[in-house]
């Protein structure tokens, strides 16, 4: 009978240790989830900023192409004309 009580005490001790470890892991998991959410938010912000900077770079290249003259300027003007015609078609289709 004493042997069973000793085993039960040991089992209870192990169970309590397991419960404590589980609680610690749950807290750590929650902390890591919050950290992940922060990283994802920062990543989304950086991605938006990158898209904005790419747009600015394209605009700067376009402006530089118009200023440089020569063949690059002609290509840029042709591209601009094409884009403007496409915008006009889109506006026309929206008005229909």
TORDREN-326495 format. One line per field, with one value per residue (C-alpha): x, y, z. Coordinates in steps of 0.25 Angstrom, whole numbers. Example, Ala and Ser with C-alpha at 12.3 -4.5 7.8 and 13.67 -1.06 7.14 Angstrom:
REM residues 2
east (49; 55) $
north (-18; -4) $
up (31; 29) $
REM end
This chain:
REM residues 96
east (0; 11; 18; 5; 5; 19; 16; 4; 12; 22; 12; 5; 19; 21; 7; 9; 22; 16; 5; 15; 23; 10; 6; 20; 19; 6; 11; 23; 14; 5; 18; 23; 10; 9; 24; 20; 8; 18; 27; 16; 11; 25; 27; 14; 18; 32; 25; 16; 28; 35; 24; 23; 38; 37; 27; 35; 47; 39; 34; 48; 53; 41; 44; 59; 56; 47; 59; 70; 65; 69; 64; 61; 52; 45; 43; 38; 28; 23; 21; 14; 5; 1; -2; -11; -19; -21; -26; -35; -41; -43; -50; -59; -62; -66; -75; -83) $
north (0; 9; 7; 11; 24; 27; 24; 33; 44; 43; 43; 55; 62; 59; 64; 77; 79; 76; 86; 97; 94; 95; 108; 114; 109; 115; 129; 128; 124; 136; 145; 139; 141; 156; 158; 151; 160; 172; 167; 165; 179; 185; 176; 181; 196; 193; 187; 199; 208; 200; 201; 216; 218; 209; 218; 230; 224; 221; 236; 241; 232; 237; 251; 249; 242; 254; 264; 256; 258; 249; 235; 232; 245; 240; 226; 232; 242; 230; 222; 234; 235; 221; 222; 234; 227; 215; 224; 231; 217; 213; 226; 225; 210; 215; 226; 216) $
up (0; 3; -10; -17; -9; -13; -27; -27; -20; -31; -42; -36; -35; -50; -54; -46; -53; -67; -64; -60; -73; -81; -75; -78; -92; -94; -89; -98; -110; -108; -107; -120; -127; -122; -127; -141; -142; -140; -150; -160; -158; -160; -172; -178; -175; -182; -194; -196; -195; -205; -215; -212; -215; -227; -233; -230; -236; -249; -249; -247; -259; -267; -264; -267; -280; -284; -281; -287; -302; -313; -315; -300; -300; -312; -306; -293; -301; -309; -296; -290; -302; -301; -286; -289; -300; -291; -279; -289; -294; -279; -276; -288; -284; -270; -276; -284) $
REM end
